[in-house]
Amino acid sequence: MPDFDEWVQSRGAALLRFAYLVTRDRNRAEEAVQDALVAAYPRWSKISRTGDPEAYLRRAVINADISRWRKFFRRESPVGEPSTFDTATADHAGPYAEQDAVWTLCASLPTKQRAAVVLRYYEGLPDNEIAEILECTPGTVRSQIHRALASLRTTLSTTEEVTYR
């Protein structure tokens, strides 16, 4: 198993990318990764013996982000409605704007639901691995993803109703 510095050099960028997808904010992602790595450093020999230090650190990133916003009494709040795009007048920026609208919707999800969705659809992990990272059962993972998708569908259908009136 690689030592701490080697592991961070080879997998640190992926961990930061994961943190950004979970937090949807570069500064929060960097802080969460830093907090997770600072906490992991003194226990690295034990963590690396588990066989999957990346799963451990992903969970640590999620916990660090939750702890940070709880500490400062920050609460997630729903964002404004995403804008819709007319495909007839779309320009080259259209796909990027649509992608940003999707991420804005995802940012409105609670942290654990967003983490489950990111792990499933971005990282491509199966339920049992997500459950290990989130420290819950595979059934809870499926429930979190189901609730997240239902929330996104509701938000999208509400947006469509408002748009077409």
N, C-alpha and C positions, 0 to 999 in steps of 0.2 A: 504494500500500500504506500502511496507517495506521502512524503512529509507535507506539513501544512502549507509551506510556501509553494511547493510544486503543485499541490492540488488547487490552491487559489489561482495560480498562474494559468493552469489549464482549464479550470471550470468556473473561475470567478465571473467572467463575462456572461456565461449562461445563467449563473445565479442572479446577476444584476438584471438581465433581461427578464427572467422569471419575476423578480421583485417588481419591475416596472409594470409588467402585465397585471400583477395583482393589485398594486397600489395606484396605478395610472398617473403617477407623479414622479418625475425623475428624482427630486430631492428626497421624497419619502422613501423611494426605492433604495437610493444610496445609503440613507440613514438606517434602514432596516437591514440591509446587507452588512453594513459596518457593525451594527449592534450584534447581529448573529455571528459574524466572524470573531469579534472580540470575545464573545461568550464561549465560542467553540475552541479558541486557541489553547487555553490551558488544559482542556480535556481532549485534545486532538488524538492522542494515542488510543484512548478508549473509543472515541467516535469512529476512528478509521478501522478499528477492529470489528465493528458491527457489520462491515461489508458493504454498506451503502451510505457513505457520509453525505452524499448529495441529497438524499431523502431527508436526512436529519437536518441539514442546513436549510432546505426548503421550508420545512416545518418551523425552524427557528426564525426564518425571515417573516413568515406569516405571524408568528407570535410576537416578534419584535414590533411589527407594524401595528398590531392590535394594541399592544402595551403602550406604544407611543401615543396613539390618538386617544386612548383612555386616560393616559396620564395628563394630557393637556385639555381634556374635556372636549375634544373635537368629536363631532358626530357627523356621520355621512348624511347628506341631504340630497333629495332628488334634484336633478339638474333640469334645466329647461327642455322643452320639447325639441327633438332633433328636427332640423330642417329637411324638407323633402326636395327631391331633385327632378326636374323635368328632363327626360331622356332626349327630347327633341332639341333642346338648347344646351345639352351638356357639352362641356369642353374637356380638355385634357385633365383638369383638376377634379372633375366629377367623381371618379372612382376613389380618389383620396378623401374627398369630402364625405362620401358615403361611408368609407371605412372609419373616418373620424366620428361620424354619427353613431355607428355601431359601438365604438369604444366609449362614447359618451353614455350610451344606454347601459353598457356593462359597468361603467363607473358608478351607476346608481344602485347597483346590487350591494348587499351586505358583504363584508370582506370574505367570510367563509364560503358563501355562494359563488362569489367571483373567483376565489381560489380554486374551487372545485371545477368551475367551467374552464378556467385557464388550463388546469392540469389535464382535463379530459380532452378539450378541443384544440388547444395549442401544443401542449406537450405530448398528447396522444397516449396518456397513461390509462391502464385499466382500473376498474373500481377498487380492486384490492390494494394496488399501489397507492392510489389516491387516499384510501382509508388509512394506510400506514402513515402517510405524510400529515394528514389532518387529524390523526389520532382519534379515529372514529370507526364505525363499522361500514362495510360496503353498502349496506342498506341506507345508512345515513348519507353516504356520498350520493347515491341515486336520488334520494329525497332532496338533497340540497340542489342538485342539478335540475331536477324536475321543477322545484320551486323557482329557481332562477329563470329557466326557460319560460315558465308560465308567466312570470312577472314581465319578462321581455315581450312576450306575445301580447299581453294586456296593454303594455305601453305602446307597442306598435299599432295595435288595432285602434286604440284611443286616438293616436296621432293621425291615422288614416281617416277616421270619422271626422275629425276636426278639419283636416285638409280638404276633404271632398264635399264639405257643406257649403 
